[in-house]
Amino acid sequence: RYFARVSVPGTLDAAAFDIAVTIQRALVGIDLTPIDLQWEPETIQRGQQFTLSATVANLGARGATFTNARVWLQDDENEVDLGFPDQDPFPAQSVRTDRFHLDVPVDLDSGNYELCFEVDEGGDVPEVNENNNIRCEPVTLSPCVDPYEPNGSSQEAIASGADWAQAAEDELELDICPQGDQDWFYATSRGQRTFCVDGPNNQTFFNLTLQIGDQSIVRNGTNPCVEANLGNTQQRVLLRVVAFNGGNRIPYSVTLD
């Protein structure tokens, strides 16, 4: 005989309810299985770190004293490993959520992937069921990369002696995802250069300002470009982007020709 205590909220109207109770006997031995995957931020970007929360249950009647995991991204053709984190012991009949900080390679193609987590990677823990150790969830890899955080931290590249113009040619053309309301970047470059902003659609209106000393060149539109002759010597300029999209984060690319 089994007893179950059932509580019914007092706000419910009088009615008849069917109550179903499922009783499952604990499996003899160890049985580890991932039951939920969550990550933040929700949009995973190339070259960025994200946090994975993996919930794992031990359905068995014995505890696992050690285990390690594997995390990867996969599509129809490839698997890209993101990490092999260690995990603490799992007592019998337990559920626990672990958080892992993982980096996404910057050279991955954007598109649709599966984010996969495997508990007991390698099968070192003897389990009664070795076929339920993997869980995968669909995820979209954003076509964005943040080589520089917004609001001027590209100064770090200048301070380290890097050529911002070359960095822009190498990295910014991959796309960047600043905050989308008001972002600005310091740049050093020379010669005839063209700075352009391109949004994900033709509905977002941008204001693009290139500040050279006391001179400001302003362009507006859904794909504004600023042309400037910076001369034969390196000049430090300020590039300012404003997206009129209600302050929401929006991906856009900045190109330098």
GUSE-833727 format. One line per field, with one value per residue (C-alpha): residue number from 0; residue in three letters; x, y, z. Coordinates in nm, 2 decimals, always signed. Each point is the difference from the previous one (the first is absolute). Layout:
# residues N
k = c(NUM,...) .
r = c(ALA,...) .
px = c(X,...) .
py = c(Y,...) .
pz = c(Z,...) .
# end
This chain:
# residues 257
k = c(0,1,2,3,4,5,6,7,8,9,10,11,12,13,14,15,16,17,18,19,20,21,22,23,24,25,26,27,28,29,30,31,32,33,34,35,36,37,38,39,40,41,42,43,44,45,46,47,48,49,50,51,52,53,54,55,56,57,58,59,60,61,62,63,64,65,66,67,68,69,70,71,72,73,74,75,76,77,78,79,80,81,82,83,84,85,86,87,88,89,90,91,92,93,94,95,96,97,98,99,100,101,102,103,104,105,106,107,108,109,110,111,112,113,114,115,116,117,118,119,120,121,122,123,124,125,126,127,128,129,130,131,132,133,134,135,136,137,138,139,140,141,142,143,144,145,146,147,148,149,150,151,152,153,154,155,156,157,158,159,160,161,162,163,164,165,166,167,168,169,170,171,172,173,174,175,176,177,178,179,180,181,182,183,184,185,186,187,188,189,190,191,192,193,194,195,196,197,198,199,200,201,202,203,204,205,206,207,208,209,210,211,212,213,214,215,216,217,218,219,220,221,222,223,224,225,226,227,228,229,230,231,232,233,234,235,236,237,238,239,240,241,242,243,244,245,246,247,248,249,250,251,252,253,254,255,256) .
r = c(ARG,TYR,PHE,ALA,ARG,VAL,SER,VAL,PRO,GLY,THR,LEU,ASP,ALA,ALA,ALA,PHE,ASP,ILE,ALA,VAL,THR,ILE,GLN,ARG,ALA,LEU,VAL,GLY,ILE,ASP,LEU,THR,PRO,ILE,ASP,LEU,GLN,TRP,GLU,PRO,GLU,THR,ILE,GLN,ARG,GLY,GLN,GLN,PHE,THR,LEU,SER,ALA,THR,VAL,ALA,ASN,LEU,GLY,ALA,ARG,GLY,ALA,THR,PHE,THR,ASN,ALA,ARG,VAL,TRP,LEU,GLN,ASP,ASP,GLU,ASN,GLU,VAL,ASP,LEU,GLY,PHE,PRO,ASP,GLN,ASP,PRO,PHE,PRO,ALA,GLN,SER,VAL,ARG,THR,ASP,ARG,PHE,HIS,LEU,ASP,VAL,PRO,VAL,ASP,LEU,ASP,SER,GLY,ASN,TYR,GLU,LEU,CYS,PHE,GLU,VAL,ASP,GLU,GLY,GLY,ASP,VAL,PRO,GLU,VAL,ASN,GLU,ASN,ASN,ASN,ILE,ARG,CYS,GLU,PRO,VAL,THR,LEU,SER,PRO,CYS,VAL,ASP,PRO,TYR,GLU,PRO,ASN,GLY,SER,SER,GLN,GLU,ALA,ILE,ALA,SER,GLY,ALA,ASP,TRP,ALA,GLN,ALA,ALA,GLU,ASP,GLU,LEU,GLU,LEU,ASP,ILE,CYS,PRO,GLN,GLY,ASP,GLN,ASP,TRP,PHE,TYR,ALA,THR,SER,ARG,GLY,GLN,ARG,THR,PHE,CYS,VAL,ASP,GLY,PRO,ASN,ASN,GLN,THR,PHE,PHE,ASN,LEU,THR,LEU,GLN,ILE,GLY,ASP,GLN,SER,ILE,VAL,ARG,ASN,GLY,THR,ASN,PRO,CYS,VAL,GLU,ALA,ASN,LEU,GLY,ASN,THR,GLN,GLN,ARG,VAL,LEU,LEU,ARG,VAL,VAL,ALA,PHE,ASN,GLY,GLY,ASN,ARG,ILE,PRO,TYR,SER,VAL,THR,LEU,ASP) .
px = c(+0.00,+0.12,-0.12,+0.00,-0.09,-0.17,-0.07,-0.27,+0.01,-0.30,-0.05,-0.11,-0.37,-0.15,+0.06,+0.10,+0.37,+0.18,+0.33,+0.27,+0.30,+0.30,+0.23,+0.33,+0.24,+0.36,+0.23,+0.26,+0.34,+0.08,-0.20,+0.11,-0.20,-0.02,-0.36,+0.02,+0.24,-0.03,+0.25,+0.05,+0.02,-0.27,+0.18,+0.33,+0.26,+0.33,+0.30,-0.20,-0.05,-0.33,-0.12,-0.16,-0.22,-0.02,-0.24,+0.09,-0.19,+0.13,-0.30,+0.19,+0.01,+0.38,+0.21,+0.26,+0.32,+0.15,-0.10,+0.10,-0.20,+0.03,-0.16,+0.00,-0.18,-0.10,-0.16,-0.06,+0.37,+0.21,+0.04,+0.19,+0.10,-0.05,+0.13,+0.05,-0.10,+0.03,-0.30,-0.04,-0.14,-0.37,-0.17,-0.27,-0.34,+0.13,-0.04,+0.25,+0.06,+0.36,+0.11,+0.28,+0.17,+0.08,+0.16,-0.13,+0.27,+0.01,+0.05,-0.33,-0.25,-0.33,-0.32,-0.20,+0.18,-0.08,+0.16,+0.07,+0.10,+0.12,+0.03,+0.26,+0.19,+0.21,-0.21,+0.22,-0.29,-0.17,-0.37,-0.31,-0.09,+0.27,-0.24,-0.14,+0.31,-0.04,-0.24,+0.00,-0.20,-0.03,+0.19,+0.07,+0.35,-0.02,+0.19,+0.15,+0.34,+0.10,+0.37,-0.03,-0.25,-0.21,+0.06,+0.36,+0.19,+0.16,+0.24,+0.16,+0.11,+0.15,+0.17,+0.16,+0.14,-0.24,-0.11,-0.37,-0.05,+0.15,-0.20,-0.31,+0.08,+0.07,-0.28,-0.27,-0.11,-0.10,-0.27,-0.03,-0.28,+0.02,-0.28,-0.21,-0.09,+0.32,+0.34,+0.33,+0.34,+0.34,+0.19,+0.34,+0.04,+0.12,-0.07,-0.34,-0.23,-0.37,-0.18,-0.34,-0.27,-0.23,-0.29,-0.18,-0.28,-0.10,-0.23,+0.25,+0.10,+0.36,+0.19,+0.37,+0.24,+0.37,+0.18,+0.35,+0.13,-0.25,-0.17,-0.31,-0.13,-0.35,-0.20,-0.35,-0.19,-0.04,+0.35,+0.19,+0.36,+0.25,+0.29,+0.31,+0.35,+0.21,+0.33,+0.33,+0.06,-0.19,-0.29,-0.22,-0.37,-0.32,-0.27,-0.34,-0.30,-0.36,-0.27,-0.36,-0.16,-0.15,+0.33,-0.01,+0.32,+0.03,+0.28,+0.16,+0.33,+0.25,+0.22,+0.31,+0.12) .
py = c(+0.00,+0.35,+0.33,+0.33,+0.35,+0.22,+0.37,+0.18,+0.38,+0.16,+0.23,-0.28,-0.05,-0.32,-0.28,-0.36,-0.07,-0.31,-0.05,-0.21,-0.11,-0.18,-0.20,-0.10,-0.23,+0.13,-0.18,-0.22,+0.16,+0.34,+0.17,+0.35,+0.20,+0.37,+0.12,+0.37,+0.25,+0.38,+0.26,+0.38,+0.22,-0.15,+0.10,-0.17,+0.19,-0.10,+0.09,+0.06,-0.18,-0.14,-0.18,-0.34,-0.13,-0.38,-0.19,-0.36,-0.27,-0.32,-0.24,-0.28,-0.13,+0.04,+0.32,+0.09,+0.10,+0.17,+0.10,+0.24,+0.15,+0.11,+0.31,+0.06,+0.16,-0.22,+0.04,-0.25,-0.01,+0.09,-0.02,+0.28,-0.07,+0.29,-0.16,-0.31,+0.12,-0.22,-0.05,-0.06,-0.34,-0.08,-0.16,-0.27,+0.13,+0.36,+0.29,+0.29,+0.29,+0.10,+0.32,+0.00,+0.30,-0.09,+0.18,-0.01,-0.01,+0.32,-0.19,-0.20,+0.07,+0.15,-0.19,-0.28,-0.25,-0.24,+0.08,-0.34,-0.11,-0.35,-0.11,-0.27,+0.08,-0.30,-0.25,-0.03,-0.03,-0.34,+0.07,-0.22,+0.21,+0.15,+0.12,+0.30,+0.20,+0.26,+0.29,+0.24,+0.32,+0.22,+0.32,+0.28,+0.13,+0.38,+0.14,+0.25,+0.03,+0.27,+0.05,+0.31,+0.07,+0.31,+0.34,+0.05,-0.29,-0.04,+0.25,-0.31,-0.10,+0.34,+0.00,-0.33,+0.14,-0.19,+0.15,+0.05,+0.03,-0.34,-0.14,+0.14,-0.16,-0.33,-0.01,+0.26,-0.12,-0.32,+0.20,+0.15,+0.01,+0.31,+0.11,+0.16,+0.33,+0.21,-0.16,+0.17,-0.12,+0.17,-0.07,+0.07,+0.00,+0.19,+0.06,-0.01,-0.21,-0.08,-0.10,-0.17,-0.14,-0.28,-0.13,-0.33,+0.14,+0.32,+0.11,+0.13,+0.36,+0.08,+0.32,-0.03,+0.28,+0.01,+0.25,+0.12,+0.26,+0.28,-0.12,-0.22,-0.20,-0.12,-0.25,-0.14,-0.30,-0.37,-0.05,+0.32,+0.05,+0.27,+0.07,+0.18,+0.09,-0.05,+0.11,-0.18,-0.02,-0.20,+0.19,-0.08,+0.02,-0.07,-0.21,+0.03,-0.22,+0.07,-0.25,+0.12,-0.32,+0.07,-0.07,-0.38,-0.18,-0.06,-0.15,+0.21,-0.01,+0.28,-0.02,+0.19,+0.04) .
pz = c(+0.00,-0.09,+0.14,-0.18,+0.13,-0.25,+0.04,-0.20,-0.02,+0.17,-0.29,-0.23,-0.07,+0.13,-0.25,-0.03,-0.06,-0.12,+0.19,-0.17,+0.20,-0.15,+0.22,-0.14,+0.18,+0.02,-0.24,+0.16,-0.07,-0.16,-0.27,-0.10,-0.25,-0.09,+0.02,-0.08,-0.17,+0.03,-0.11,+0.02,-0.18,-0.21,-0.32,-0.03,-0.19,-0.17,+0.20,+0.32,+0.33,+0.12,+0.31,-0.03,+0.28,-0.03,+0.23,+0.05,+0.19,+0.15,-0.03,+0.16,+0.35,+0.02,+0.00,-0.26,+0.17,-0.31,-0.34,-0.28,-0.28,-0.36,-0.16,-0.38,-0.29,-0.30,-0.33,-0.28,-0.09,+0.30,+0.38,+0.18,+0.36,+0.24,+0.32,+0.22,+0.35,+0.31,+0.22,+0.37,+0.12,-0.05,+0.30,-0.07,-0.11,-0.03,-0.24,-0.03,-0.23,-0.09,-0.17,-0.25,-0.17,-0.36,-0.29,-0.36,-0.27,-0.21,-0.32,+0.01,-0.27,+0.11,-0.03,+0.17,+0.23,+0.28,+0.34,+0.16,+0.35,+0.09,+0.36,+0.08,-0.32,-0.08,+0.19,+0.30,+0.24,-0.02,-0.05,-0.04,-0.31,-0.21,-0.27,+0.17,+0.07,-0.28,-0.03,-0.30,-0.05,-0.31,+0.00,-0.25,-0.02,-0.06,-0.30,+0.24,+0.17,+0.25,-0.06,+0.21,+0.26,-0.07,+0.14,-0.10,+0.15,-0.34,+0.16,+0.14,-0.35,-0.05,+0.33,-0.08,-0.32,-0.23,-0.33,+0.04,-0.37,-0.06,+0.29,-0.16,-0.33,+0.17,+0.25,-0.03,-0.35,+0.17,+0.17,+0.35,+0.24,+0.22,+0.22,-0.28,+0.16,+0.00,-0.06,-0.07,-0.09,-0.03,-0.31,-0.15,-0.37,-0.30,-0.37,-0.17,+0.21,+0.00,+0.32,-0.05,+0.22,-0.12,+0.21,-0.02,-0.20,-0.18,+0.29,+0.25,-0.03,+0.09,+0.08,-0.08,+0.10,-0.07,+0.22,-0.13,+0.24,-0.01,-0.32,+0.01,-0.30,+0.05,-0.21,+0.06,-0.14,+0.01,-0.15,+0.06,-0.11,+0.08,-0.23,+0.13,-0.11,+0.30,-0.16,-0.02,+0.37,+0.26,+0.15,+0.29,-0.07,+0.19,-0.16,+0.16,-0.09,+0.11,-0.08,+0.02,+0.10,+0.35,+0.18,-0.07,-0.07,-0.37,-0.20,-0.27,-0.19,-0.03,-0.30,-0.09,-0.36) .
# end
